[in-house]
Amino acid sequence: MDASPLGLWAHPELRAAAKSQDWGAVFRSYRTLAGLSQTTFGALVGLVQPDVSDIERGRRRVTSAEVRRRIVSGLGVPAELLHRDAPAPATSPVPVLELPGPGPDEDLLARVTTATNATHRVDAATLDWLDRLLAQHREAEDLIGSRPLDEIMRQQLRTVVNLYSSARGPTSRRVVRLAAEHAQFLAWMAQDQGRTAAALAWYDRSHEWALEAEDADMAATTLSMKAHMAWSGGRGDRTVRLAEAARWSAPGASLGVQGMAVQMAARGHALNGAAAEAHRLIDNAQDLITRASEHPEDEPAWMYFYGETWFELQRGMIAMHLHDWSGAVRRLTTGLAALDANYQRDRTWYGSCLAHAYGAAGGIAEALTVALPLVADAAAVGRPHSWNELHRTAAVLMRSGAKEGRQLVDALASFD
Protein backbone atom coordinates (compact mmCIF):
# COMPACT_ATOMS: atom_id res chain seq x y z
CA MET A 1 0.00 0.00 0.00
CA ASP A 2 1.33 3.41 -1.02
CA ALA A 3 1.87 5.33 2.26
CA SER A 4 1.40 8.77 0.70
CA PRO A 5 -1.92 10.53 1.44
CA LEU A 6 -3.18 9.83 -2.09
CA GLY A 7 -2.14 6.20 -1.78
CA LEU A 8 -3.97 5.81 1.52
CA TRP A 9 -7.19 7.01 -0.06
CA ALA A 10 -7.12 4.06 -2.44
CA HIS A 11 -8.00 1.79 0.50
CA PRO A 12 -11.67 0.73 0.25
CA GLU A 13 -12.30 0.78 4.01
CA LEU A 14 -11.03 4.35 4.34
CA ARG A 15 -12.98 5.48 1.28
CA ALA A 16 -16.18 3.91 2.58
CA ALA A 17 -15.77 5.59 5.98
CA ALA A 18 -15.29 9.00 4.38
CA LYS A 19 -18.22 8.52 2.01
CA SER A 20 -20.52 7.74 4.95
CA GLN A 21 -19.11 10.67 6.98
CA ASP A 22 -18.12 8.26 9.77
CA TRP A 23 -15.25 10.36 11.08
CA GLY A 24 -14.42 8.00 13.92
CA ALA A 25 -13.84 5.22 11.39
CA VAL A 26 -11.90 7.62 9.15
CA PHE A 27 -9.59 8.49 12.04
CA ARG A 28 -8.99 4.85 13.00
CA SER A 29 -8.41 3.65 9.44
CA TYR A 30 -6.18 6.55 8.44
CA ARG A 31 -4.02 6.23 11.57
CA THR A 32 -3.68 2.47 11.15
CA LEU A 33 -2.75 2.71 7.49
CA ALA A 34 -0.31 5.59 8.03
CA GLY A 35 1.13 4.26 11.28
CA LEU A 36 0.46 7.51 13.17
CA SER A 37 -0.04 8.10 16.88
CA GLN A 38 -3.12 10.03 17.99
CA THR A 39 -0.88 13.01 18.84
CA THR A 40 0.76 13.14 15.42
CA PHE A 41 -2.58 12.57 13.70
CA GLY A 42 -4.10 15.41 15.74
CA ALA A 43 -1.49 17.80 14.37
CA LEU A 44 -2.74 17.07 10.85
CA VAL A 45 -6.32 18.06 11.64
CA GLY A 46 -5.82 20.70 14.34
CA LEU A 47 -7.14 18.61 17.24
CA VAL A 48 -5.55 17.70 20.54
CA GLN A 49 -5.00 14.00 21.34
CA PRO A 50 -7.98 13.63 23.76
CA ASP A 51 -10.34 14.93 21.05
CA VAL A 52 -8.94 12.46 18.52
CA SER A 53 -9.49 9.66 21.04
CA ASP A 54 -13.06 10.77 21.79
CA ILE A 55 -13.98 10.93 18.09
CA GLU A 56 -12.46 7.50 17.42
CA ARG A 57 -14.36 5.97 20.36
CA GLY A 58 -17.65 7.61 19.40
CA ARG A 59 -17.76 9.74 22.54
CA ARG A 60 -17.74 12.90 20.42
CA ARG A 61 -19.34 13.62 17.06
CA VAL A 62 -17.99 15.99 14.43
CA THR A 63 -20.75 18.58 14.11
CA SER A 64 -18.73 21.76 13.60
CA ALA A 65 -18.22 22.86 10.00
CA GLU A 66 -14.83 24.27 10.98
CA VAL A 67 -13.64 20.95 12.47
CA ARG A 68 -14.95 19.09 9.43
CA ARG A 69 -13.10 21.49 7.12
CA ARG A 70 -9.84 20.92 9.04
CA ILE A 71 -10.28 17.13 8.79
CA VAL A 72 -11.01 17.23 5.06
CA SER A 73 -8.08 19.54 4.37
CA GLY A 74 -5.66 17.92 6.81
CA LEU A 75 -6.20 14.39 5.52
CA GLY A 76 -6.54 15.34 1.88
CA VAL A 77 -9.95 13.64 1.57
CA PRO A 78 -10.69 13.25 -2.16
CA ALA A 79 -13.47 15.55 -3.31
CA GLU A 80 -15.44 12.70 -4.91
CA LEU A 81 -16.00 11.15 -1.47
CA LEU A 82 -17.64 14.28 -0.09
CA HIS A 83 -20.92 16.05 -0.59
CA ARG A 84 -20.85 18.72 -3.23
CA ASP A 85 -20.91 21.53 -0.68
CA ALA A 86 -17.86 20.21 1.15
CA PRO A 87 -14.65 22.20 0.89
CA ALA A 88 -12.19 20.72 -1.56
CA PRO A 89 -8.74 19.94 -0.21
CA ALA A 90 -5.79 21.92 -1.42
CA THR A 91 -3.80 20.17 -4.13
CA SER A 92 -0.42 21.84 -3.80
CA PRO A 93 1.90 19.97 -1.41
CA VAL A 94 3.67 23.13 -0.26
CA PRO A 95 1.70 26.24 -1.22
CA VAL A 96 3.72 29.43 -0.77
CA LEU A 97 3.12 33.13 -1.20
CA GLU A 98 4.89 35.04 -3.93
CA LEU A 99 7.18 36.93 -1.60
CA PRO A 100 10.44 38.79 -2.22
CA GLY A 101 13.64 36.79 -1.97
CA PRO A 102 14.81 33.59 -3.60
CA GLY A 103 12.95 30.36 -3.01
CA PRO A 104 14.47 26.90 -2.89
CA ASP A 105 16.16 25.53 -5.95
CA GLU A 106 14.39 22.68 -7.74
CA ASP A 107 16.41 20.00 -5.97
CA LEU A 108 15.66 21.45 -2.53
CA LEU A 109 11.96 21.88 -3.33
CA ALA A 110 11.84 18.25 -4.40
CA ARG A 111 13.38 17.19 -1.08
CA VAL A 112 10.85 19.25 0.88
CA THR A 113 7.83 17.93 -0.99
CA THR A 114 8.89 14.28 -1.00
CA ALA A 115 10.30 14.04 2.50
CA THR A 116 7.35 11.93 3.63
CA ASN A 117 9.17 9.02 2.00
CA ALA A 118 11.37 7.48 4.71
CA THR A 119 14.21 7.01 2.24
CA HIS A 120 14.74 10.80 2.11
CA ARG A 121 16.77 12.30 4.93
CA VAL A 122 15.97 15.74 6.25
CA ASP A 123 18.89 18.13 5.91
CA ALA A 124 19.81 21.57 7.21
CA ALA A 125 19.10 23.29 3.88
CA THR A 126 15.50 22.08 3.91
CA LEU A 127 14.93 23.28 7.47
CA ASP A 128 16.69 26.60 6.83
CA TRP A 129 14.33 27.27 3.95
CA LEU A 130 11.25 26.36 5.99
CA ASP A 131 12.47 28.66 8.75
CA ARG A 132 12.79 31.52 6.29
CA LEU A 133 9.43 30.76 4.71
CA LEU A 134 7.72 30.90 8.11
CA ALA A 135 9.38 34.24 8.85
CA GLN A 136 8.11 35.63 5.53
CA HIS A 137 4.61 34.40 6.25
CA ARG A 138 4.67 36.10 9.64
CA GLU A 139 5.60 39.39 8.01
CA ALA A 140 3.00 38.90 5.28
CA GLU A 141 0.32 38.35 7.93
CA ASP A 142 1.11 41.78 9.36
CA LEU A 143 0.26 43.28 5.98
CA ILE A 144 -2.68 41.25 4.69
CA GLY A 145 -4.20 39.73 7.83
CA SER A 146 -4.57 36.10 8.82
CA ARG A 147 -7.40 34.77 6.66
CA PRO A 148 -5.47 34.44 3.36
CA LEU A 149 -2.75 32.46 5.12
CA ASP A 150 -4.83 29.90 7.00
CA GLU A 151 -4.72 27.04 4.52
CA ILE A 152 -1.16 27.83 3.46
CA MET A 153 0.07 27.48 7.03
CA ARG A 154 -1.89 24.27 7.64
CA GLN A 155 -0.26 22.75 4.58
CA GLN A 156 3.13 23.99 5.68
CA LEU A 157 2.71 22.46 9.14
CA ARG A 158 1.74 19.14 7.57
CA THR A 159 4.97 19.26 5.57
CA VAL A 160 6.99 19.88 8.75
CA VAL A 161 5.24 17.08 10.67
CA ASN A 162 5.84 14.66 7.80
CA LEU A 163 9.55 15.48 7.94
CA TYR A 164 9.79 14.08 11.46
CA SER A 165 9.82 10.43 10.41
CA SER A 166 12.91 11.09 8.28
CA ALA A 167 14.78 13.16 10.88
CA ARG A 168 17.63 11.73 12.91
CA GLY A 169 19.54 12.90 15.98
CA PRO A 170 19.66 16.67 16.60
CA THR A 171 17.73 17.26 13.38
CA SER A 172 14.63 15.64 14.85
CA ARG A 173 14.61 18.16 17.71
CA ARG A 174 14.88 20.99 15.20
CA VAL A 175 11.89 19.61 13.29
CA VAL A 176 9.84 19.55 16.52
CA ARG A 177 10.90 23.13 17.27
CA LEU A 178 9.84 24.19 13.78
CA ALA A 179 6.50 22.43 14.25
CA ALA A 180 6.01 24.30 17.54
CA GLU A 181 6.59 27.62 15.76
CA HIS A 182 4.08 26.76 13.05
CA ALA A 183 1.49 25.70 15.63
CA GLN A 184 2.00 28.96 17.53
CA PHE A 185 1.46 30.96 14.34
CA LEU A 186 -1.70 28.99 13.53
CA ALA A 187 -2.90 29.70 17.07
CA TRP A 188 -2.29 33.41 16.64
CA MET A 189 -4.20 33.45 13.34
CA ALA A 190 -7.14 31.59 14.92
CA GLN A 191 -7.07 34.08 17.80
CA ASP A 192 -7.01 36.99 15.36
CA GLN A 193 -10.17 35.61 13.74
CA GLY A 194 -11.96 35.12 17.07
CA ARG A 195 -11.79 31.29 16.95
CA THR A 196 -10.91 30.93 20.62
CA ALA A 197 -11.23 27.16 21.00
CA ALA A 198 -9.03 26.48 17.97
CA ALA A 199 -6.47 29.02 19.18
CA LEU A 200 -6.25 27.42 22.62
CA ALA A 201 -5.84 23.97 21.08
CA TRP A 202 -3.01 25.16 18.85
CA TYR A 203 -1.30 27.02 21.71
CA ASP A 204 -1.43 23.85 23.80
CA ARG A 205 0.04 21.85 20.94
CA SER A 206 2.76 24.45 20.39
CA HIS A 207 3.64 24.49 24.09
CA GLU A 208 3.87 20.70 24.19
CA TRP A 209 6.17 20.59 21.19
CA ALA A 210 8.26 23.48 22.54
CA LEU A 211 8.86 21.56 25.77
CA GLU A 212 9.78 18.45 23.78
CA ALA A 213 12.26 20.50 21.73
CA GLU A 214 13.60 22.22 24.88
CA ASP A 215 12.73 25.58 23.33
CA ALA A 216 12.31 27.96 26.27
CA ASP A 217 11.51 30.94 24.03
CA MET A 218 8.53 29.25 22.36
CA ALA A 219 7.31 27.66 25.61
CA ALA A 220 7.20 31.11 27.23
CA THR A 221 5.71 32.76 24.14
CA THR A 222 2.74 30.38 24.02
CA LEU A 223 1.87 31.28 27.62
CA SER A 224 2.23 34.99 26.87
CA MET A 225 -0.10 34.61 23.89
CA LYS A 226 -2.64 32.79 26.04
CA ALA A 227 -2.35 35.76 28.40
CA HIS A 228 -3.10 37.96 25.37
CA MET A 229 -6.27 35.94 24.78
CA ALA A 230 -7.30 36.46 28.40
CA TRP A 231 -6.63 40.19 28.01
CA SER A 232 -8.77 40.28 24.85
CA GLY A 233 -11.58 38.76 26.90
CA GLY A 234 -11.25 41.35 29.66
CA ARG A 235 -9.91 38.86 32.24
CA GLY A 236 -7.27 40.80 34.11
CA ASP A 237 -6.39 38.25 36.81
CA ARG A 238 -5.94 35.42 34.30
CA THR A 239 -3.84 37.69 32.09
CA VAL A 240 -1.47 38.40 34.98
CA ARG A 241 -1.23 34.75 36.07
CA LEU A 242 -0.44 33.46 32.59
CA ALA A 243 2.06 36.26 31.96
CA GLU A 244 3.84 35.50 35.22
CA ALA A 245 3.85 31.79 34.36
CA ALA A 246 5.54 32.63 31.05
CA ARG A 247 8.49 33.97 33.04
CA TRP A 248 8.88 31.50 35.89
CA SER A 249 8.16 28.37 33.85
CA ALA A 250 10.80 29.15 31.19
CA PRO A 251 13.75 30.83 32.96
CA GLY A 252 15.99 30.29 29.93
CA ALA A 253 13.90 32.53 27.69
CA SER A 254 15.56 35.46 25.95
CA LEU A 255 15.37 39.02 27.29
CA GLY A 256 12.93 39.96 24.56
CA VAL A 257 10.62 37.04 25.30
CA GLN A 258 10.74 37.92 28.99
CA GLY A 259 9.84 41.49 28.07
CA MET A 260 6.89 40.18 26.06
CA ALA A 261 5.61 38.40 29.18
CA VAL A 262 6.11 41.46 31.40
CA GLN A 263 4.15 43.73 29.06
CA MET A 264 1.29 41.23 29.11
CA ALA A 265 1.29 41.38 32.92
CA ALA A 266 1.16 45.18 32.63
CA ARG A 267 -1.94 44.90 30.45
CA GLY A 268 -3.59 42.60 32.99
CA HIS A 269 -2.94 45.00 35.87
CA ALA A 270 -4.31 47.86 33.75
CA LEU A 271 -7.52 45.87 33.20
CA ASN A 272 -7.77 45.52 36.98
CA GLY A 273 -7.30 49.27 37.47
CA ALA A 274 -3.89 48.88 39.14
CA ALA A 275 -2.28 51.94 37.54
CA ALA A 276 1.00 52.00 39.47
CA GLU A 277 1.76 48.34 38.78
CA ALA A 278 0.75 48.62 35.13
CA HIS A 279 3.05 51.60 34.55
CA ARG A 280 5.90 49.99 36.48
CA LEU A 281 5.71 46.79 34.45
CA ILE A 282 5.40 48.45 31.04
CA ASP A 283 8.55 50.43 31.89
CA ASN A 284 10.24 47.17 32.93
CA ALA A 285 9.14 45.48 29.69
CA GLN A 286 10.47 48.29 27.55
CA ASP A 287 13.80 48.17 29.37
CA LEU A 288 14.09 44.40 28.79
CA ILE A 289 13.29 44.67 25.10
CA THR A 290 15.61 47.66 24.63
CA ARG A 291 18.42 45.59 26.15
CA ALA A 292 17.43 42.67 23.92
CA SER A 293 17.71 44.87 20.84
CA GLU A 294 21.43 45.24 21.55
CA HIS A 295 21.89 41.54 20.79
CA PRO A 296 19.27 40.66 18.14
CA GLU A 297 21.11 37.43 17.38
CA ASP A 298 19.90 36.10 20.75
CA GLU A 299 16.24 36.75 19.98
CA PRO A 300 13.77 34.44 18.18
CA ALA A 301 12.49 35.46 14.77
CA TRP A 302 8.99 36.31 15.97
CA MET A 303 10.21 39.19 18.18
CA TYR A 304 10.72 41.48 15.18
CA PHE A 305 7.68 43.68 15.80
CA TYR A 306 8.60 45.11 19.23
CA GLY A 307 9.98 48.65 19.25
CA GLU A 308 9.36 52.24 20.30
CA THR A 309 6.22 52.59 18.17
CA TRP A 310 4.73 49.38 19.51
CA PHE A 311 5.35 50.44 23.12
CA GLU A 312 3.78 53.84 22.51
CA LEU A 313 0.65 52.08 21.28
CA GLN A 314 0.64 49.72 24.27
CA ARG A 315 0.91 52.65 26.64
CA GLY A 316 -2.10 54.09 24.86
CA MET A 317 -4.02 50.87 25.46
CA ILE A 318 -3.06 50.89 29.14
CA ALA A 319 -4.30 54.47 29.41
CA MET A 320 -7.63 53.33 27.91
CA HIS A 321 -8.01 50.56 30.48
CA LEU A 322 -7.33 53.08 33.23
CA HIS A 323 -9.89 55.51 31.70
CA ASP A 324 -7.19 58.10 31.11
CA TRP A 325 -8.84 59.12 27.87
CA SER A 326 -6.72 62.17 27.09
CA GLY A 327 -3.56 60.14 27.72
CA ALA A 328 -4.89 57.39 25.46
CA VAL A 329 -5.61 59.89 22.67
CA ARG A 330 -2.12 61.34 22.93
CA ARG A 331 -0.30 57.98 23.00
CA LEU A 332 -2.37 56.34 20.26
CA THR A 333 -2.10 59.37 17.98
CA THR A 334 1.68 59.39 18.36
CA GLY A 335 1.97 55.65 17.82
CA LEU A 336 -0.29 55.62 14.76
CA ALA A 337 1.66 58.46 13.17
CA ALA A 338 4.79 56.29 13.32
CA LEU A 339 3.15 52.99 12.35
CA ASP A 340 3.98 51.66 8.88
CA ALA A 341 1.17 52.55 6.50
CA ASN A 342 1.22 48.99 5.11
CA TYR A 343 0.09 47.50 8.43
CA GLN A 344 -3.58 47.71 7.53
CA ARG A 345 -4.89 45.45 10.29
CA ASP A 346 -2.91 47.11 13.10
CA ARG A 347 -3.71 50.59 11.85
CA THR A 348 -7.39 49.63 11.83
CA TRP A 349 -7.25 48.18 15.34
CA TYR A 350 -5.38 51.03 17.01
CA GLY A 351 -7.36 53.57 14.99
CA SER A 352 -10.59 52.05 16.31
CA CYS A 353 -9.23 52.33 19.83
CA LEU A 354 -8.32 55.98 19.17
CA ALA A 355 -11.86 56.68 17.99
CA HIS A 356 -13.19 55.11 21.21
CA ALA A 357 -10.80 57.20 23.31
CA TYR A 358 -11.84 60.39 21.51
CA GLY A 359 -15.51 59.61 22.08
CA ALA A 360 -15.01 58.80 25.78
CA ALA A 361 -13.02 62.03 26.20
CA GLY A 362 -15.90 64.05 24.74
CA GLY A 363 -14.35 64.57 21.31
CA ILE A 364 -17.43 63.47 19.39
CA ALA A 365 -16.55 65.01 16.03
CA GLU A 366 -12.96 63.72 16.26
CA ALA A 367 -14.19 60.22 17.10
CA LEU A 368 -16.40 60.12 14.00
CA THR A 369 -13.65 61.55 11.80
CA VAL A 370 -11.28 58.77 12.88
CA ALA A 371 -13.86 55.98 12.87
CA LEU A 372 -15.67 56.34 9.56
CA PRO A 373 -12.67 55.72 7.25
CA LEU A 374 -11.88 52.56 9.22
CA VAL A 375 -15.22 50.81 8.76
CA ALA A 376 -14.42 49.18 5.42
CA ASP A 377 -11.02 47.94 6.60
CA ALA A 378 -12.51 46.64 9.84
CA ALA A 379 -15.07 44.69 7.84
CA ALA A 380 -12.38 43.29 5.52
CA VAL A 381 -9.41 42.52 7.78
CA GLY A 382 -10.27 43.65 11.30
CA ARG A 383 -13.05 41.32 12.38
CA PRO A 384 -13.81 40.62 15.14
CA HIS A 385 -11.54 42.90 17.18
CA SER A 386 -11.54 46.21 15.28
CA TRP A 387 -15.15 45.63 14.27
CA ASN A 388 -16.21 45.19 17.89
CA GLU A 389 -14.21 48.25 18.96
CA LEU A 390 -15.97 50.40 16.38
CA HIS A 391 -19.31 49.16 17.69
CA ARG A 392 -18.22 50.12 21.20
CA THR A 393 -17.28 53.55 19.88
CA ALA A 394 -20.73 53.88 18.31
CA ALA A 395 -22.31 52.98 21.66
CA VAL A 396 -20.25 55.69 23.40
CA LEU A 397 -21.40 58.26 20.84
CA MET A 398 -25.03 57.13 21.07
CA ARG A 399 -24.98 57.44 24.87
CA SER A 400 -23.77 61.01 24.49
CA GLY A 401 -26.89 61.79 22.46
CA ALA A 402 -24.82 63.01 19.53
CA LYS A 403 -26.09 62.53 15.98
CA GLU A 404 -22.62 61.24 15.08
CA GLY A 405 -23.46 58.00 16.88
CA ARG A 406 -26.23 57.24 14.40
CA GLN A 407 -23.90 58.03 11.48
CA LEU A 408 -21.38 55.47 12.70
CA VAL A 409 -24.10 52.88 13.42
CA ASP A 410 -25.44 53.29 9.87
CA ALA A 411 -21.94 52.97 8.38
CA LEU A 412 -21.33 49.73 10.31
CA ALA A 413 -24.77 48.38 9.37
CA SER A 414 -23.97 48.80 5.69
CA PHE A 415 -21.31 46.07 6.04
CA ASP A 416 -23.29 43.68 8.29
C-alpha positions in Angstrom: 0.0 0.0 0.0 1.3 3.4 -1.0 1.9 5.3 2.3 1.4 8.8 0.7 -1.9 10.5 1.4 -3.2 9.8 -2.1 -2.1 6.2 -1.8 -4.0 5.8 1.5 -7.2 7.0 -0.1 -7.1 4.1 -2.4 -8.0 1.8 0.5 -11.7 0.7 0.2 -12.3 0.8 4.0 -11.0 4.3 4.3 -13.0 5.5 1.3 -16.2 3.9 2.6 -15.8 5.6 6.0 -15.3 9.0 4.4 -18.2 8.5 2.0 -20.5 7.7 5.0 -19.1 10.7 7.0 -18.1 8.3 9.8 -15.3 10.4 11.1 -14.4 8.0 13.9 -13.8 5.2 11.4 -11.9 7.6 9.2 -9.6 8.5 12.0 -9.0 4.8 13.0 -8.4 3.7 9.4 -6.2 6.5 8.4 -4.0 6.2 11.6 -3.7 2.5 11.2 -2.8 2.7 7.5 -0.3 5.6 8.0 1.1 4.3 11.3 0.5 7.5 13.2 0.0 8.1 16.9 -3.1 10.0 18.0 -0.9 13.0 18.8 0.8 13.1 15.4 -2.6 12.6 13.7 -4.1 15.4 15.7 -1.5 17.8 14.4 -2.7 17.1 10.9 -6.3 18.1 11.6 -5.8 20.7 14.3 -7.1 18.6 17.2 -5.6 17.7 20.5 -5.0 14.0 21.3 -8.0 13.6 23.8 -10.3 14.9 21.1 -8.9 12.5 18.5 -9.5 9.7 21.0 -13.1 10.8 21.8 -14.0 10.9 18.1 -12.5 7.5 17.4 -14.4 6.0 20.4 -17.7 7.6 19.4 -17.8 9.7 22.5 -17.7 12.9 20.4 -19.3 13.6 17.1 -18.0 16.0 14.4 -20.8 18.6 14.1 -18.7 21.8 13.6 -18.2 22.9 10.0 -14.8 24.3 11.0 -13.6 21.0 12.5 -15.0 19.1 9.4 -13.1 21.5 7.1 -9.8 20.9 9.0 -10.3 17.1 8.8 -11.0 17.2 5.1 -8.1 19.5 4.4 -5.7 17.9 6.8 -6.2 14.4 5.5 -6.5 15.3 1.9 -9.9 13.6 1.6 -10.7 13.2 -2.2 -13.5 15.6 -3.3 -15.4 12.7 -4.9 -16.0 11.2 -1.5 -17.6 14.3 -0.1 -20.9 16.0 -0.6 -20.9 18.7 -3.2 -20.9 21.5 -0.7 -17.9 20.2 1.1 -14.7 22.2 0.9 -12.2 20.7 -1.6 -8.7 19.9 -0.2 -5.8 21.9 -1.4 -3.8 20.2 -4.1 -0.4 21.8 -3.8 1.9 20.0 -1.4 3.7 23.1 -0.3 1.7 26.2 -1.2 3.7 29.4 -0.8 3.1 33.1 -1.2 4.9 35.0 -3.9 7.2 36.9 -1.6 10.4 38.8 -2.2 13.6 36.8 -2.0 14.8 33.6 -3.6 13.0 30.4 -3.0 14.5 26.9 -2.9 16.2 25.5 -6.0 14.4 22.7 -7.7 16.4 20.0 -6.0 15.7 21.4 -2.5 12.0 21.9 -3.3 11.8 18.2 -4.4 13.4 17.2 -1.1 10.8 19.3 0.9 7.8 17.9 -1.0 8.9 14.3 -1.0 10.3 14.0 2.5 7.3 11.9 3.6 9.2 9.0 2.0 11.4 7.5 4.7 14.2 7.0 2.2 14.7 10.8 2.1 16.8 12.3 4.9 16.0 15.7 6.3 18.9 18.1 5.9 19.8 21.6 7.2 19.1 23.3 3.9 15.5 22.1 3.9 14.9 23.3 7.5 16.7 26.6 6.8 14.3 27.3 3.9 11.2 26.4 6.0 12.5 28.7 8.8 12.8 31.5 6.3 9.4 30.8 4.7 7.7 30.9 8.1 9.4 34.2 8.8 8.1 35.6 5.5 4.6 34.4 6.2 4.7 36.1 9.6 5.6 39.4 8.0 3.0 38.9 5.3 0.3 38.4 7.9 1.1 41.8 9.4 0.3 43.3 6.0 -2.7 41.2 4.7 -4.2 39.7 7.8 -4.6 36.1 8.8 -7.4 34.8 6.7 -5.5 34.4 3.4 -2.7 32.5 5.1 -4.8 29.9 7.0 -4.7 27.0 4.5 -1.2 27.8 3.5 0.1 27.5 7.0 -1.9 24.3 7.6 -0.3 22.7 4.6 3.1 24.0 5.7 2.7 22.5 9.1 1.7 19.1 7.6 5.0 19.3 5.6 7.0 19.9 8.7 5.2 17.1 10.7 5.8 14.7 7.8 9.5 15.5 7.9 9.8 14.1 11.5 9.8 10.4 10.4 12.9 11.1 8.3 14.8 13.2 10.9 17.6 11.7 12.9 19.5 12.9 16.0 19.7 16.7 16.6 17.7 17.3 13.4 14.6 15.6 14.9 14.6 18.2 17.7 14.9 21.0 15.2 11.9 19.6 13.3 9.8 19.6 16.5 10.9 23.1 17.3 9.8 24.2 13.8 6.5 22.4 14.3 6.0 24.3 17.5 6.6 27.6 15.8 4.1 26.8 13.0 1.5 25.7 15.6 2.0 29.0 17.5 1.5 31.0 14.3 -1.7 29.0 13.5 -2.9 29.7 17.1 -2.3 33.4 16.6 -4.2 33.4 13.3 -7.1 31.6 14.9 -7.1 34.1 17.8 -7.0 37.0 15.4 -10.2 35.6 13.7 -12.0 35.1 17.1 -11.8 31.3 17.0 -10.9 30.9 20.6 -11.2 27.2 21.0 -9.0 26.5 18.0 -6.5 29.0 19.2 -6.2 27.4 22.6 -5.8 24.0 21.1 -3.0 25.2 18.8 -1.3 27.0 21.7 -1.4 23.9 23.8 0.0 21.9 20.9 2.8 24.4 20.4 3.6 24.5 24.1 3.9 20.7 24.2 6.2 20.6 21.2 8.3 23.5 22.5 8.9 21.6 25.8 9.8 18.4 23.8 12.3 20.5 21.7 13.6 22.2 24.9 12.7 25.6 23.3 12.3 28.0 26.3 11.5 30.9 24.0 8.5 29.3 22.4 7.3 27.7 25.6 7.2 31.1 27.2 5.7 32.8 24.1 2.7 30.4 24.0 1.9 31.3 27.6 2.2 35.0 26.9 -0.1 34.6 23.9 -2.6 32.8 26.0 -2.4 35.8 28.4 -3.1 38.0 25.4 -6.3 35.9 24.8 -7.3 36.5 28.4 -6.6 40.2 28.0 -8.8 40.3 24.9 -11.6 38.8 26.9 -11.2 41.4 29.7 -9.9 38.9 32.2 -7.3 40.8 34.1 -6.4 38.2 36.8 -5.9 35.4 34.3 -3.8 37.7 32.1 -1.5 38.4 35.0 -1.2 34.8 36.1 -0.4 33.5 32.6 2.1 36.3 32.0 3.8 35.5 35.2 3.8 31.8 34.4 5.5 32.6 31.0 8.5 34.0 33.0 8.9 31.5 35.9 8.2 28.4 33.8 10.8 29.2 31.2 13.8 30.8 33.0 16.0 30.3 29.9 13.9 32.5 27.7 15.6 35.5 25.9 15.4 39.0 27.3 12.9 40.0 24.6 10.6 37.0 25.3 10.7 37.9 29.0 9.8 41.5 28.1 6.9 40.2 26.1 5.6 38.4 29.2 6.1 41.5 31.4 4.2 43.7 29.1 1.3 41.2 29.1 1.3 41.4 32.9 1.2 45.2 32.6 -1.9 44.9 30.5 -3.6 42.6 33.0 -2.9 45.0 35.9 -4.3 47.9 33.7 -7.5 45.9 33.2 -7.8 45.5 37.0 -7.3 49.3 37.5 -3.9 48.9 39.1 -2.3 51.9 37.5 1.0 52.0 39.5 1.8 48.3 38.8 0.7 48.6 35.1 3.0 51.6 34.5 5.9 50.0 36.5 5.7 46.8 34.4 5.4 48.5 31.0 8.6 50.4 31.9 10.2 47.2 32.9 9.1 45.5 29.7 10.5 48.3 27.5 13.8 48.2 29.4 14.1 44.4 28.8 13.3 44.7 25.1 15.6 47.7 24.6 18.4 45.6 26.2 17.4 42.7 23.9 17.7 44.9 20.8 21.4 45.2 21.6 21.9 41.5 20.8 19.3 40.7 18.1 21.1 37.4 17.4 19.9 36.1 20.8 16.2 36.7 20.0 13.8 34.4 18.2 12.5 35.5 14.8 9.0 36.3 16.0 10.2 39.2 18.2 10.7 41.5 15.2 7.7 43.7 15.8 8.6 45.1 19.2 10.0 48.6 19.2 9.4 52.2 20.3 6.2 52.6 18.2 4.7 49.4 19.5 5.4 50.4 23.1 3.8 53.8 22.5 0.6 52.1 21.3 0.6 49.7 24.3 0.9 52.7 26.6 -2.1 54.1 24.9 -4.0 50.9 25.5 -3.1 50.9 29.1 -4.3 54.5 29.4 -7.6 53.3 27.9 -8.0 50.6 30.5 -7.3 53.1 33.2 -9.9 55.5 31.7 -7.2 58.1 31.1 -8.8 59.1 27.9 -6.7 62.2 27.1 -3.6 60.1 27.7 -4.9 57.4 25.5 -5.6 59.9 22.7 -2.1 61.3 22.9 -0.3 58.0 23.0 -2.4 56.3 20.3 -2.1 59.4 18.0 1.7 59.4 18.4 2.0 55.7 17.8 -0.3 55.6 14.8 1.7 58.5 13.2 4.8 56.3 13.3 3.2 53.0 12.4 4.0 51.7 8.9 1.2 52.6 6.5 1.2 49.0 5.1 0.1 47.5 8.4 -3.6 47.7 7.5 -4.9 45.4 10.3 -2.9 47.1 13.1 -3.7 50.6 11.9 -7.4 49.6 11.8 -7.3 48.2 15.3 -5.4 51.0 17.0 -7.4 53.6 15.0 -10.6 52.0 16.3 -9.2 52.3 19.8 -8.3 56.0 19.2 -11.9 56.7 18.0 -13.2 55.1 21.2 -10.8 57.2 23.3 -11.8 60.4 21.5 -15.5 59.6 22.1 -15.0 58.8 25.8 -13.0 62.0 26.2 -15.9 64.0 24.7 -14.4 64.6 21.3 -17.4 63.5 19.4 -16.5 65.0 16.0 -13.0 63.7 16.3 -14.2 60.2 17.1 -16.4 60.1 14.0 -13.6 61.6 11.8 -11.3 58.8 12.9 -13.9 56.0 12.9 -15.7 56.3 9.6 -12.7 55.7 7.2 -11.9 52.6 9.2 -15.2 50.8 8.8 -14.4 49.2 5.4 -11.0 47.9 6.6 -12.5 46.6 9.8 -15.1 44.7 7.8 -12.4 43.3 5.5 -9.4 42.5 7.8 -10.3 43.6 11.3 -13.1 41.3 12.4 -13.8 40.6 15.1 -11.5 42.9 17.2 -11.5 46.2 15.3 -15.1 45.6 14.3 -16.2 45.2 17.9 -14.2 48.2 19.0 -16.0 50.4 16.4 -19.3 49.2 17.7 -18.2 50.1 21.2 -17.3 53.5 19.9 -20.7 53.9 18.3 -22.3 53.0 21.7 -20.3 55.7 23.4 -21.4 58.3 20.8 -25.0 57.1 21.1 -25.0 57.4 24.9 -23.8 61.0 24.5 -26.9 61.8 22.5 -24.8 63.0 19.5 -26.1 62.5 16.0 -22.6 61.2 15.1 -23.5 58.0 16.9 -26.2 57.2 14.4 -23.9 58.0 11.5 -21.4 55.5 12.7 -24.1 52.9 13.4 -25.4 53.3 9.9 -21.9 53.0 8.4 -21.3 49.7 10.3 -24.8 48.4 9.4 -24.0 48.8 5.7 -21.3 46.1 6.0 -23.3 43.7 8.3 
